[in-house]
Amino acid sequence: MDSLQVQAMNQAQDARRTTELTRIAAACERLECGEYGFCAKCGSDITPARLQNDSAVSFCLACA
Ligand SMILES: [Zn+2]
């Protein structure tokens, strides 16, 4: 693998990490507001199974 490929892969990984951190920060804000576990779009409960699968998820299955 040449260095340009390595650089591109690192950049892609950084972008994914940034996106993930943003999602987690948003989930923490919802926790503080008492809105955690509710869909950010329709306000209905997000199923525990869905939260267990991805604890930073912000939409219910219907809105995702
Ligand atoms: Zn929803």
N, CA, C, O and the ligand as a Tripos MOL2 file, in Angstrom:
@<TRIPOS>MOLECULE
protein
  257   255    65     0     0
PROTEIN
NO_CHARGES

@<TRIPOS>ATOM
      1 N           0.8420   -1.2020    0.0000 N.3       1 MET1
      2 CA          0.0000    0.0000    0.0000 C.3       1 MET1
      3 C           0.8790    1.2550    0.0000 C.2       1 MET1
      4 O           1.8080    1.3570    0.8010 O.2       1 MET1
      5 N           0.5970    2.1940   -0.8780 N.am      2 ASP2
      6 CA          1.4290    3.3950   -0.8610 C.3       2 ASP2
      7 C           0.9200    4.4040    0.1700 C.2       2 ASP2
      8 O          -0.1620    4.2560    0.7400 O.2       2 ASP2
      9 N           1.7310    5.4190    0.3840 N.am      3 SER3
     10 CA          1.4300    6.3550    1.4720 C.3       3 SER3
     11 C           0.1550    7.1600    1.2280 C.2       3 SER3
     12 O          -0.5130    7.5780    2.1740 O.2       3 SER3
     13 N          -0.1810    7.3770   -0.0620 N.am      4 LEU4
     14 CA         -1.4160    8.1140   -0.3570 C.3       4 LEU4
     15 C          -2.6500    7.3140    0.0610 C.2       4 LEU4
     16 O          -3.6260    7.8610    0.5730 O.2       4 LEU4
     17 N          -2.5770    6.0040   -0.1750 N.am      5 GLN5
     18 CA         -3.6830    5.1310    0.2510 C.3       5 GLN5
     19 C          -3.8260    5.1310    1.7660 C.2       5 GLN5
     20 O          -4.9290    5.2060    2.3070 O.2       5 GLN5
     21 N          -2.6740    5.0430    2.4370 N.am      6 VAL6
     22 CA         -2.6800    5.0480    3.9000 C.3       6 VAL6
     23 C          -3.2750    6.3600    4.4070 C.2       6 VAL6
     24 O          -4.0850    6.3720    5.3350 O.2       6 VAL6
     25 N          -2.8620    7.4590    3.7840 N.am      7 GLN7
     26 CA         -3.3570    8.7810    4.1830 C.3       7 GLN7
     27 C          -4.8770    8.8740    3.9850 C.2       7 GLN7
     28 O          -5.5920    9.3900    4.8440 O.2       7 GLN7
     29 N          -5.3540    8.3730    2.8500 N.am      8 ALA8
     30 CA         -6.7920    8.4110    2.5670 C.3       8 ALA8
     31 C          -7.5660    7.5770    3.5780 C.2       8 ALA8
     32 O          -8.6390    7.9760    4.0310 O.2       8 ALA8
     33 N          -7.0150    6.4110    3.9330 N.am      9 MET9
     34 CA         -7.6800    5.5620    4.9180 C.3       9 MET9
     35 C          -7.7250    6.2270    6.2900 C.2       9 MET9
     36 O          -8.7290    6.1470    6.9990 O.2       9 MET9
     37 N          -6.6280    6.8810    6.6530 N.am     10 ASN10
     38 CA         -6.5850    7.5780    7.9390 C.3      10 ASN10
     39 C          -7.5980    8.7170    7.9780 C.2      10 ASN10
     40 O          -8.2560    8.9430    8.9940 O.2      10 ASN10
     41 N          -7.7140    9.4320    6.8590 N.am     11 GLN11
     42 CA         -8.6730   10.5400    6.8040 C.3      11 GLN11
     43 C         -10.1050   10.0330    6.9350 C.2      11 GLN11
     44 O         -10.9320   10.6350    7.6180 O.2      11 GLN11
     45 N         -10.3830    8.9040    6.2620 N.am     12 ALA12
     46 CA        -11.7250    8.3220    6.3440 C.3      12 ALA12
     47 C         -12.0290    7.8870    7.7670 C.2      12 ALA12
     48 O         -13.1460    8.0580    8.2560 O.2      12 ALA12
     49 N         -11.0240    7.3220    8.4270 N.am     13 GLN13
     50 CA        -11.1970    6.8740    9.8060 C.3      13 GLN13
     51 C         -11.4280    8.0720   10.7360 C.2      13 GLN13
     52 O         -12.2710    8.0140   11.6300 O.2      13 GLN13
     53 N         -10.6850    9.1420   10.5220 N.am     14 ASP14
     54 CA        -10.8710   10.3700   11.3150 C.3      14 ASP14
     55 C         -12.2860   10.9010   11.1490 C.2      14 ASP14
     56 O         -12.9190   11.3040   12.1250 O.2      14 ASP14
     57 N         -12.7830   10.9050    9.9210 N.am     15 ALA15
     58 CA        -14.1220   11.4190    9.6410 C.3      15 ALA15
     59 C         -15.1650   10.5830   10.3580 C.2      15 ALA15
     60 O         -16.1150   11.1220   10.9260 O.2      15 ALA15
     61 N         -14.9920    9.2450   10.3340 N.am     16 ARG16
     62 CA        -15.9360    8.3610   11.0350 C.3      16 ARG16
     63 C         -15.9080    8.6210   12.5350 C.2      16 ARG16
     64 O         -16.9470    8.6400   13.1950 O.2      16 ARG16
     65 N         -14.6960    8.8220   13.0660 N.am     17 ARG17
     66 CA        -14.5320    9.0720   14.4910 C.3      17 ARG17
     67 C         -15.2290   10.3830   14.8870 C.2      17 ARG17
     68 O         -15.9160   10.4480   15.9060 O.2      17 ARG17
     69 N         -15.0440   11.4030   14.0810 N.am     18 THR18
     70 CA        -15.6670   12.7020   14.3560 C.3      18 THR18
     71 C         -17.1850   12.5790   14.3470 C.2      18 THR18
     72 O         -17.8660   13.1230   15.2160 O.2      18 THR18
     73 N         -17.7130   11.8530   13.3500 N.am     19 THR19
     74 CA        -19.1510   11.6380   13.2650 C.3      19 THR19
     75 C         -19.6540   10.9120   14.5040 C.2      19 THR19
     76 O         -20.6880   11.2740   15.0650 O.2      19 THR19
     77 N         -18.9260    9.8920   14.9280 N.am     20 GLU20
     78 CA        -19.3070    9.1000   16.0980 C.3      20 GLU20
     79 C         -19.2930    9.9650   17.3610 C.2      20 GLU20
     80 O         -20.2020    9.8780   18.1860 O.2      20 GLU20
     81 N         -18.2650   10.7940   17.5100 N.am     21 LEU21
     82 CA        -18.1770   11.6660   18.6810 C.3      21 LEU21
     83 C         -19.3310   12.6650   18.7070 C.2      21 LEU21
     84 O         -19.8750   12.9680   19.7690 O.2      21 LEU21
     85 N         -19.6960   13.1690   17.5450 N.am     22 THR22
     86 CA        -20.8150   14.1020   17.4470 C.3      22 THR22
     87 C         -22.1090   13.4250   17.8820 C.2      22 THR22
     88 O         -22.9210   14.0180   18.5920 O.2      22 THR22
     89 N         -22.2950   12.1750   17.4490 N.am     23 ARG23
     90 CA        -23.4990   11.4230   17.8260 C.3      23 ARG23
     91 C         -23.5420   11.1860   19.3340 C.2      23 ARG23
     92 O         -24.5930   11.3100   19.9630 O.2      23 ARG23
     93 N         -22.3930   10.8450   19.8990 N.am     24 ILE24
     94 CA        -22.3310   10.5710   21.3360 C.3      24 ILE24
     95 C         -22.5930   11.8510   22.1290 C.2      24 ILE24
     96 O         -23.3080   11.8300   23.1310 O.2      24 ILE24
     97 N         -22.0130   12.9670   21.6770 N.am     25 ALA25
     98 CA        -22.2380   14.2510   22.3510 C.3      25 ALA25
     99 C         -23.7170   14.6140   22.3150 C.2      25 ALA25
    100 O         -24.2640   15.1180   23.2950 O.2      25 ALA25
    101 N         -24.3570   14.3560   21.1850 N.am     26 ALA26
    102 CA        -25.7880   14.6440   21.0460 C.3      26 ALA26
    103 C         -26.6010   13.7570   21.9950 C.2      26 ALA26
    104 O         -27.5710   14.2140   22.5990 O.2      26 ALA26
    105 N         -26.2040   12.5000   22.1200 N.am     27 ALA27
    106 CA        -26.9010   11.5790   23.0280 C.3      27 ALA27
    107 C         -26.7550   12.0540   24.4720 C.2      27 ALA27
    108 O         -27.7050   11.9700   25.2510 O.2      27 ALA27
    109 N         -25.5660   12.5550   24.8360 N.am     28 CYS28
    110 CA        -25.3380   13.0730   26.1870 C.3      28 CYS28
    111 C         -26.2210   14.2870   26.4570 C.2      28 CYS28
    112 O         -26.7600   14.4400   27.5530 O.2      28 CYS28
    113 N         -26.3640   15.1410   25.4600 N.am     29 GLU29
    114 CA        -27.2350   16.3160   25.6130 C.3      29 GLU29
    115 C         -28.6780   15.8840   25.8360 C.2      29 GLU29
    116 O         -29.3810   16.4550   26.6710 O.2      29 GLU29
    117 N         -29.1210   14.8720   25.0870 N.am     30 ARG30
    118 CA        -30.4910   14.3720   25.2670 C.3      30 ARG30
    119 C         -30.6680   13.7750   26.6620 C.2      30 ARG30
    120 O         -31.7230   13.9170   27.2820 O.2      30 ARG30
    121 N         -29.6160   13.1020   27.1490 N.am     31 LEU31
    122 CA        -29.6620   12.5480   28.5020 C.3      31 LEU31
    123 C         -29.8770   13.6590   29.5230 C.2      31 LEU31
    124 O         -30.7020   13.5390   30.4300 O.2      31 LEU31
    125 N         -29.1110   14.7530   29.3570 N.am     32 GLU32
    126 CA        -29.1910   15.8800   30.2950 C.3      32 GLU32
    127 C         -30.5550   16.5510   30.2370 C.2      32 GLU32
    128 O         -31.0510   17.0380   31.2530 O.2      32 GLU32
    129 N         -31.1560   16.5800   29.0740 N.am     33 CYS33
    130 CA        -32.4710   17.2210   28.9030 C.3      33 CYS33
    131 C         -33.6180   16.2740   29.2500 C.2      33 CYS33
    132 O         -34.7810   16.6760   29.2450 O.2      33 CYS33
    133 N         -33.2890   15.0130   29.5530 N.am     34 GLY34
    134 CA        -34.3320   14.0430   29.8310 C.3      34 GLY34
    135 C         -35.0490   13.5720   28.5790 C.2      34 GLY34
    136 O         -36.1510   13.0270   28.6500 O.2      34 GLY34
    137 N         -34.4170   13.7850   27.4280 N.am     35 GLU35
    138 CA        -35.0450   13.3850   26.1620 C.3      35 GLU35
    139 C         -34.4420   12.1100   25.5980 C.2      35 GLU35
    140 O         -34.7960   11.6650   24.5060 O.2      35 GLU35
    141 N         -33.5290   11.5330   26.3610 N.am     36 TYR36
    142 CA        -32.8640   10.3300   25.8760 C.3      36 TYR36
    143 C         -33.8510    9.1690   25.7910 C.2      36 TYR36
    144 O         -34.6750    8.9760   26.6860 O.2      36 TYR36
    145 N         -33.7610    8.4090   24.7200 N.am     37 GLY37
    146 CA        -34.6370    7.2510   24.5590 C.3      37 GLY37
    147 C         -35.9040    7.5680   23.7820 C.2      37 GLY37
    148 O         -36.7180    6.6880   23.5020 O.2      37 GLY37
    149 N         -36.0560    8.8640   23.4350 N.am     38 PHE38
    150 CA        -37.1960    9.2650   22.6210 C.3      38 PHE38
    151 C         -36.7040    9.6960   21.2490 C.2      38 PHE38
    152 O         -35.6340   10.2880   21.1130 O.2      38 PHE38
    153 N         -37.4890    9.3950   20.2570 N.am     39 CYS39
    154 CA        -37.1320    9.7380   18.8830 C.3      39 CYS39
    155 C         -37.0540   11.2650   18.7290 C.2      39 CYS39
    156 O         -37.9480   11.9850   19.1750 O.2      39 CYS39
    157 N         -35.9700   11.7530   18.0880 N.am     40 ALA40
    158 CA        -35.7740   13.1900   17.9140 C.3      40 ALA40
    159 C         -36.7360   13.7550   16.8680 C.2      40 ALA40
    160 O         -36.8910   14.9730   16.7710 O.2      40 ALA40
    161 N         -37.3720   12.9050   16.1000 N.am     41 LYS41
    162 CA        -38.2630   13.3650   15.0420 C.3      41 LYS41
    163 C         -39.7240   13.3050   15.4700 C.2      41 LYS41
    164 O         -40.4390   14.3040   15.3890 O.2      41 LYS41
    165 N         -40.1730   12.1300   15.9260 N.am     42 CYS42
    166 CA        -41.6040   11.9780   16.2400 C.3      42 CYS42
    167 C         -41.8810   11.9430   17.7450 C.2      42 CYS42
    168 O         -43.0340   12.0370   18.1650 O.2      42 CYS42
    169 N         -40.8200   11.8070   18.5610 N.am     43 GLY43
    170 CA        -40.9980   11.8460   20.0100 C.3      43 GLY43
    171 C         -41.4290   10.5420   20.6510 C.2      43 GLY43
    172 O         -41.5960   10.4780   21.8690 O.2      43 GLY43
    173 N         -41.6110    9.5030   19.8550 N.am     44 SER44
    174 CA        -42.0310    8.2320   20.4630 C.3      44 SER44
    175 C         -40.8290    7.4860   21.0390 C.2      44 SER44
    176 O         -39.6790    7.8000   20.7330 O.2      44 SER44
    177 N         -41.1190    6.4910   21.8790 N.am     45 ASP45
    178 CA        -40.0580    5.7180   22.5230 C.3      45 ASP45
    179 C         -39.2000    4.9900   21.4970 C.2      45 ASP45
    180 O         -39.7090    4.4300   20.5250 O.2      45 ASP45
    181 N         -37.9020    5.0070   21.7280 N.am     46 ILE46
    182 CA        -37.0070    4.1660   20.9420 C.3      46 ILE46
    183 C         -36.9020    2.8430   21.6960 C.2      46 ILE46
    184 O         -36.6660    2.8420   22.9050 O.2      46 ILE46
    185 N         -37.0690    1.7410   21.0150 N.am     47 THR47
    186 CA        -37.1010    0.4400   21.7020 C.3      47 THR47
    187 C         -35.7700    0.1550   22.3950 C.2      47 THR47
    188 O         -34.7080    0.5050   21.8800 O.2      47 THR47
    189 N         -35.8340   -0.4850   23.5710 N.am     48 PRO48
    190 CA        -34.5960   -0.8260   24.2980 C.3      48 PRO48
    191 C         -33.6260   -1.6370   23.4470 C.2      48 PRO48
    192 O         -32.4120   -1.4540   23.5430 O.2      48 PRO48
    193 N         -34.1520   -2.5310   22.6170 N.am     49 ALA49
    194 CA        -33.2880   -3.3530   21.7680 C.3      49 ALA49
    195 C         -32.4980   -2.4710   20.8110 C.2      49 ALA49
    196 O         -31.3240   -2.7210   20.5380 O.2      49 ALA49
    197 N         -33.1640   -1.4300   20.3040 N.am     50 ARG50
    198 CA        -32.5100   -0.5110   19.3730 C.3      50 ARG50
    199 C         -31.4410    0.3110   20.0950 C.2      50 ARG50
    200 O         -30.3680    0.5500   19.5420 O.2      50 ARG50
    201 N         -31.7210    0.7350   21.3030 N.am     51 LEU51
    202 CA        -30.7550    1.5060   22.0900 C.3      51 LEU51
    203 C         -29.5680    0.6380   22.5080 C.2      51 LEU51
    204 O         -28.4320    1.1040   22.6060 O.2      51 LEU51
    205 N         -29.8710   -0.6470   22.7530 N.am     52 GLN52
    206 CA        -28.8030   -1.5590   23.1460 C.3      52 GLN52
    207 C         -27.8410   -1.7850   21.9800 C.2      52 GLN52
    208 O         -26.6290   -1.9070   22.1610 O.2      52 GLN52
    209 N         -28.4110   -1.8360   20.7940 N.am     53 ASN53
    210 CA        -27.6240   -2.0420   19.5930 C.3      53 ASN53
    211 C         -26.7560   -0.8230   19.2820 C.2      53 ASN53
    212 O         -25.6090   -0.9600   18.8560 O.2      53 ASN53
    213 N         -27.3120    0.3690   19.4970 N.am     54 ASP54
    214 CA        -26.5750    1.6140   19.2650 C.3      54 ASP54
    215 C         -27.1070    2.6500   20.2540 C.2      54 ASP54
    216 O         -28.1600    3.2510   20.0420 O.2      54 ASP54
    217 N         -26.3600    2.8420   21.3310 N.am     55 SER55
    218 CA        -26.8650    3.6800   22.4210 C.3      55 SER55
    219 C         -26.9230    5.1620   22.0620 C.2      55 SER55
    220 O         -27.5240    5.9470   22.7940 O.2      55 SER55
    221 N         -26.3040    5.5600   20.9390 N.am     56 ALA56
    222 CA        -26.3420    6.9680   20.5430 C.3      56 ALA56
    223 C         -27.3840    7.2190   19.4370 C.2      56 ALA56
    224 O         -27.4240    8.2980   18.8450 O.2      56 ALA56
    225 N         -28.2090    6.2240   19.1760 N.am     57 VAL57
    226 CA        -29.2100    6.3580   18.1230 C.3      57 VAL57
    227 C         -30.2260    7.4310   18.5150 C.2      57 VAL57
    228 O         -30.6150    7.5070   19.6810 O.2      57 VAL57
    229 N         -30.6690    8.2730   17.5520 N.am     58 SER58
    230 CA        -31.5650    9.3820   17.9160 C.3      58 SER58
    231 C         -32.9390    9.2890   17.2710 C.2      58 SER58
    232 O         -33.7970   10.1310   17.5360 O.2      58 SER58
    233 N         -33.1640    8.2930   16.4370 N.am     59 PHE59
    234 CA        -34.4690    8.1590   15.7970 C.3      59 PHE59
    235 C         -35.0430    6.7640   16.0350 C.2      59 PHE59
    236 O         -34.3000    5.7900   16.1590 O.2      59 PHE59
    237 N         -36.3680    6.6800   16.0980 N.am     60 CYS60
    238 CA        -36.9940    5.3820   16.1860 C.3      60 CYS60
    239 C         -36.8750    4.6700   14.8430 C.2      60 CYS60
    240 O         -36.4460    5.2570   13.8500 O.2      60 CYS60
    241 N         -37.2540    3.4200   14.8280 N.am     61 LEU61
    242 CA        -37.1060    2.6240   13.6140 C.3      61 LEU61
    243 C         -37.8770    3.2260   12.4430 C.2      61 LEU61
    244 O         -37.4030    3.2260   11.3070 O.2      61 LEU61
    245 N         -39.0690    3.7360   12.7350 N.am     62 ALA62
    246 CA        -39.9190    4.2870   11.6790 C.3      62 ALA62
    247 C         -39.3210    5.5520   11.0690 C.2      62 ALA62
    248 O         -39.5070    5.8060    9.8790 O.2      62 ALA62
    249 N         -38.6060    6.3470   11.8650 N.am     63 CYS63
    250 CA        -38.0550    7.6260   11.3760 C.3      63 CYS63
    251 C         -36.6310    7.5150   10.8550 C.2      63 CYS63
    252 O         -36.1550    8.4150   10.1630 O.2      63 CYS63
    253 N         -35.9470    6.4270   11.1770 N.am     64 ALA64
    254 CA        -34.5420    6.3060   10.7950 C.3      64 ALA64
    255 C         -34.3700    6.1950    9.2860 C.2      64 ALA64
    256 O         -33.2440    6.0860    8.7990 O.2      64 ALA64
    257 ZN        -39.6560    8.5290   15.2690 Zn       65 ZN65
@<TRIPOS>BOND
     1     1     2 1
     2     2     3 1
     3     3     4 2
     4     3     5 am
     5     5     6 1
     6     6     7 1
     7     7     8 2
     8     7     9 am
     9     9    10 1
    10    10    11 1
    11    11    12 2
    12    11    13 am
    13    13    14 1
    14    14    15 1
    15    15    16 2
    16    15    17 am
    17    17    18 1
    18    18    19 1
    19    19    20 2
    20    19    21 am
    21    21    22 1
    22    22    23 1
    23    23    24 2
    24    23    25 am
    25    25    26 1
    26    26    27 1
    27    27    28 2
    28    27    29 am
    29    29    30 1
    30    30    31 1
    31    31    32 2
    32    31    33 am
    33    33    34 1
    34    34    35 1
    35    35    36 2
    36    35    37 am
    37    37    38 1
    38    38    39 1
    39    39    40 2
    40    39    41 am
    41    41    42 1
    42    42    43 1
    43    43    44 2
    44    43    45 am
    45    45    46 1
    46    46    47 1
    47    47    48 2
    48    47    49 am
    49    49    50 1
    50    50    51 1
    51    51    52 2
    52    51    53 am
    53    53    54 1
    54    54    55 1
    55    55    56 2
    56    55    57 am
    57    57    58 1
    58    58    59 1
    59    59    60 2
    60    59    61 am
    61    61    62 1
    62    62    63 1
    63    63    64 2
    64    63    65 am
    65    65    66 1
    66    66    67 1
    67    67    68 2
    68    67    69 am
    69    69    70 1
    70    70    71 1
    71    71    72 2
    72    71    73 am
    73    73    74 1
    74    74    75 1
    75    75    76 2
    76    75    77 am
    77    77    78 1
    78    78    79 1
    79    79    80 2
    80    79    81 am
    81    81    82 1
    82    82    83 1
    83    83    84 2
    84    83    85 am
    85    85    86 1
    86    86    87 1
    87    87    88 2
    88    87    89 am
    89    89    90 1
    90    90    91 1
    91    91    92 2
    92    91    93 am
    93    93    94 1
    94    94    95 1
    95    95    96 2
    96    95    97 am
    97    97    98 1
    98    98    99 1
    99    99   100 2
   100    99   101 am
   101   101   102 1
   102   102   103 1
   103   103   104 2
   104   103   105 am
   105   105   106 1
   106   106   107 1
   107   107   108 2
   108   107   109 am
   109   109   110 1
   110   110   111 1
   111   111   112 2
   112   111   113 am
   113   113   114 1
   114   114   115 1
   115   115   116 2
   116   115   117 am
   117   117   118 1
   118   118   119 1
   119   119   120 2
   120   119   121 am
   121   121   122 1
   122   122   123 1
   123   123   124 2
   124   123   125 am
   125   125   126 1
   126   126   127 1
   127   127   128 2
   128   127   129 am
   129   129   130 1
   130   130   131 1
   131   131   132 2
   132   131   133 am
   133   133   134 1
   134   134   135 1
   135   135   136 2
   136   135   137 am
   137   137   138 1
   138   138   139 1
   139   139   140 2
   140   139   141 am
   141   141   142 1
   142   142   143 1
   143   143   144 2
   144   143   145 am
   145   145   146 1
   146   146   147 1
   147   147   148 2
   148   147   149 am
   149   149   150 1
   150   150   151 1
   151   151   152 2
   152   151   153 am
   153   153   154 1
   154   154   155 1
   155   155   156 2
   156   155   157 am
   157   157   158 1
   158   158   159 1
   159   159   160 2
   160   159   161 am
   161   161   162 1
   162   162   163 1
   163   163   164 2
   164   163   165 am
   165   165   166 1
   166   166   167 1
   167   167   168 2
   168   167   169 am
   169   169   170 1
   170   170   171 1
   171   171   172 2
   172   171   173 am
   173   173   174 1
   174   174   175 1
   175   175   176 2
   176   175   177 am
   177   177   178 1
   178   178   179 1
   179   179   180 2
   180   179   181 am
   181   181   182 1
   182   182   183 1
   183   183   184 2
   184   183   185 am
   185   185   186 1
   186   186   187 1
   187   187   188 2
   188   187   189 am
   189   189   190 1
   190   190   191 1
   191   191   192 2
   192   191   193 am
   193   193   194 1
   194   194   195 1
   195   195   196 2
   196   195   197 am
   197   197   198 1
   198   198   199 1
   199   199   200 2
   200   199   201 am
   201   201   202 1
   202   202   203 1
   203   203   204 2
   204   203   205 am
   205   205   206 1
   206   206   207 1
   207   207   208 2
   208   207   209 am
   209   209   210 1
   210   210   211 1
   211   211   212 2
   212   211   213 am
   213   213   214 1
   214   214   215 1
   215   215   216 2
   216   215   217 am
   217   217   218 1
   218   218   219 1
   219   219   220 2
   220   219   221 am
   221   221   222 1
   222   222   223 1
   223   223   224 2
   224   223   225 am
   225   225   226 1
   226   226   227 1
   227   227   228 2
   228   227   229 am
   229   229   230 1
   230   230   231 1
   231   231   232 2
   232   231   233 am
   233   233   234 1
   234   234   235 1
   235   235   236 2
   236   235   237 am
   237   237   238 1
   238   238   239 1
   239   239   240 2
   240   239   241 am
   241   241   242 1
   242   242   243 1
   243   243   244 2
   244   243   245 am
   245   245   246 1
   246   246   247 1
   247   247   248 2
   248   247   249 am
   249   249   250 1
   250   250   251 1
   251   251   252 2
   252   251   253 am
   253   253   254 1
   254   254   255 1
   255   255   256 2
@<TRIPOS>SUBSTRUCTURE
     1 MET1         2 RESIDUE 1 A MET
     2 ASP2         6 RESIDUE 1 A ASP
     3 SER3        10 RESIDUE 1 A SER
     4 LEU4        14 RESIDUE 1 A LEU
     5 GLN5        18 RESIDUE 1 A GLN
     6 VAL6        22 RESIDUE 1 A VAL
     7 GLN7        26 RESIDUE 1 A GLN
     8 ALA8        30 RESIDUE 1 A ALA
     9 MET9        34 RESIDUE 1 A MET
    10 ASN10       38 RESIDUE 1 A ASN
    11 GLN11       42 RESIDUE 1 A GLN
    12 ALA12       46 RESIDUE 1 A ALA
    13 GLN13       50 RESIDUE 1 A GLN
    14 ASP14       54 RESIDUE 1 A ASP
    15 ALA15       58 RESIDUE 1 A ALA
    16 ARG16       62 RESIDUE 1 A ARG
    17 ARG17       66 RESIDUE 1 A ARG
    18 THR18       70 RESIDUE 1 A THR
    19 THR19       74 RESIDUE 1 A THR
    20 GLU20       78 RESIDUE 1 A GLU
    21 LEU21       82 RESIDUE 1 A LEU
    22 THR22       86 RESIDUE 1 A THR
    23 ARG23       90 RESIDUE 1 A ARG
    24 ILE24       94 RESIDUE 1 A ILE
    25 ALA25       98 RESIDUE 1 A ALA
    26 ALA26      102 RESIDUE 1 A ALA
    27 ALA27      106 RESIDUE 1 A ALA
    28 CYS28      110 RESIDUE 1 A CYS
    29 GLU29      114 RESIDUE 1 A GLU
    30 ARG30      118 RESIDUE 1 A ARG
    31 LEU31      122 RESIDUE 1 A LEU
    32 GLU32      126 RESIDUE 1 A GLU
    33 CYS33      130 RESIDUE 1 A CYS
    34 GLY34      134 RESIDUE 1 A GLY
    35 GLU35      138 RESIDUE 1 A GLU
    36 TYR36      142 RESIDUE 1 A TYR
    37 GLY37      146 RESIDUE 1 A GLY
    38 PHE38      150 RESIDUE 1 A PHE
    39 CYS39      154 RESIDUE 1 A CYS
    40 ALA40      158 RESIDUE 1 A ALA
    41 LYS41      162 RESIDUE 1 A LYS
    42 CYS42      166 RESIDUE 1 A CYS
    43 GLY43      170 RESIDUE 1 A GLY
    44 SER44      174 RESIDUE 1 A SER
    45 ASP45      178 RESIDUE 1 A ASP
    46 ILE46      182 RESIDUE 1 A ILE
    47 THR47      186 RESIDUE 1 A THR
    48 PRO48      190 RESIDUE 1 A PRO
    49 ALA49      194 RESIDUE 1 A ALA
    50 ARG50      198 RESIDUE 1 A ARG
    51 LEU51      202 RESIDUE 1 A LEU
    52 GLN52      206 RESIDUE 1 A GLN
    53 ASN53      210 RESIDUE 1 A ASN
    54 ASP54      214 RESIDUE 1 A ASP
    55 SER55      218 RESIDUE 1 A SER
    56 ALA56      222 RESIDUE 1 A ALA
    57 VAL57      226 RESIDUE 1 A VAL
    58 SER58      230 RESIDUE 1 A SER
    59 PHE59      234 RESIDUE 1 A PHE
    60 CYS60      238 RESIDUE 1 A CYS
    61 LEU61      242 RESIDUE 1 A LEU
    62 ALA62      246 RESIDUE 1 A ALA
    63 CYS63      250 RESIDUE 1 A CYS
    64 ALA64      254 RESIDUE 1 A ALA
    65 ZN65       257 GROUP 0 **** ****
